Amino acid sequence: MKLKKATMEDYDQIMTILRDGSNQLAEQGIDQWQGDYPNPDVVKNDIKNGWAYLAESADGMTIGTIAIVDGPDHSYDTMKGNWLIDTDKYVVLHRVAIHSSHAGHGYASKLFVAVLDYIKEHRTDIETIRIDTHIDNKIMQHLITKHGFKKVGEVYGYYRPDEVLYVYAQLTHSEEDK
């Protein structure tokens, strides 16, 4: 799995993957990404800020997308819970999606490994990685915890009034690394 920083030329492809992700969630009965999120303005902002990435398989096919967003992330301002460490040196993983035509091949796990390795290697200033997902998105919750994230809290009503998000975090360096 290779990460490629997205440009505006990749905008349509990212939107296609995210719409497909929204459809996958709807088919599973998960009320996440339904409505006006993620929207064109968010994706254009990700690209403009250098946060948007495409995930490419070993044979060079684009199979997914992810945003690695620099903090501060105000969606966590009202979080009920406690961070692993109190720092402003963090990134947040948002808008994680593997296109349905590539589902079932372990690409989501490979994407997480590639992203975590990328951050630890190229973003040595980062102390912790954060991510959240909808309370009903059990597949993503499993994937997140499988890759070493710990549940640290919940956010209520940030995107929509009745929505509950589980929030997770992971330290980028263990005590042995210091």
N, C-alpha and C positions, 0 to 999 in steps of 0.2 A: 504494500500500500504506500502510495506517495501522495503527499500534500502539495497542491499547486495554488499559489496565491491567485485569487480571482481578479480579473479586470472587468471593466464595463462590457467588454466583448463577451463575457461569460454570464452576464445578467440574465438573459432569457433562459439559459440552461439551468441556472440556480433556481429561478422562479418555477420552471417545469418540475424540478426535483422536489421543491417545497410543496407545490400544489399536489404532486403525487403523494407526498408524505401526509398531507392533510386528508387526502382521500383514503389512505391506508388507515389512519386513525379513525375516521368516520366509519369505515367498514368494520372496525373492531368495537364500535360503540363507545369510543373514547371522545369526550367532548373537549379535545385539545386541538388548537390550530383551526378551529371552525370559526368562520366569520372573517374579520379583516386583519388577521394576524397569522403568519408573517406577511406583511404587505410590501409593495414596491419601494416605499420610502425607507423602510428598515433595511431592505437588501441593498439598495443604492448607498445608504449610509455605511453599511458593512464594507462594501467594496471601496468606497471613497476613503475610509479610515484604515484600509489594509487588514481588515478583520475577516473577510470572506475567503474561504478556501474550497477548492474542489478536491474530492478524493478520487484518486486514479488507481485502478487495479494494476497488477504487475504487467498486464498486456497493454496498458495505456488507455483503457476505457474509463471514462468518467462514470463513476457509480454512485456518488453522493456528494454532499456538501456539509460544511460546518462553519460556524463563526466563532473565532477566538477573540473575545471582546475584552479590551482593557477596562479595568475598574476606573472610577467608581461606577457601580451598577445600582441605580436607585430603586430598582424593583425589589431590592432586599432591605430597604430602609425600614419597613414595618415587619420584618421577619420575627417570628416567635421562635426563639432558640438561641444557640450560642455558636459562634465560629470556632474552629479548631485553634486559630490564632487571630488576634486582632491586628490586622495589617491593611494597608492600602496597596500593597504589592501583590495584586492578584489579577487573574484573568477569569472570565466566565465563558463556559462553552454554551453556545446558544444555537438554535436552528440546526440541529443534528438530523440529517436525513440520508437514507440510502434508497435509491429508486427501487420501486417494487420489481422491476425487471431483473434486478440483481439480488433479490432477497433469497435467503436460505443458503448462502455461501459463506457465512461468517464474516462478511464485510464490515458489519457494524462493530464487531470486536476488533477487527484489524484497524478500523478507523480510530477507535479509542487508543489502541497501542501506538499508532503513528502520531496521534496528536499529543499524547502524554510524553512520548519520546522527544518530539519536536520542541515542546515547551521546556522540558528539562535541559535540552541541549542548547537551544537558541535563545531562551528567555531566562537566563540565569538570575535576573533581577526579581523574578516571580517567586513568591514564597508559598502560595497556595492557589489551587484551581477550584473553581466553584461551578456548580451546574444545578439546574432544577428541572423537574418534570411534573406533569399533571398527576394528581392523586390516583387516577385510574389507569395510568400508563405503566402497567406491571412489567411489560417487556423492557422498557427503558430503565425502570427502577432496578431490575435484575442486572442489566448491562452496566449500569453505573456502579453498583456495589461490587459486581464481579471484577471491576477494574480499580478497586481499592478506595472508592469514595465512601465516606461515612455520612449518614443522615444527621444533619445538624439543626434542622428546623423546618418551619412551614411558613408560607406566605398566603394570605387570604385576600382574594379580590383584586389583585393587581391588574390583570388583563381584562377580567370580567367579574362582575359583582359576586357570583357564587362559586368562583373557581378557587380550588385549593392546590397549591404546588408544594411538593416536597423538595427541600433544598439539601444539597450534599456538598461536601468539600473534601479536598485531599491536599496534604502538604507535598511540596515538590521535592523536598530533601529530607531524608531521615536524619536522626541525630548522629548516626555514624558518618554521614556525609560532611558534617560541619567541622 
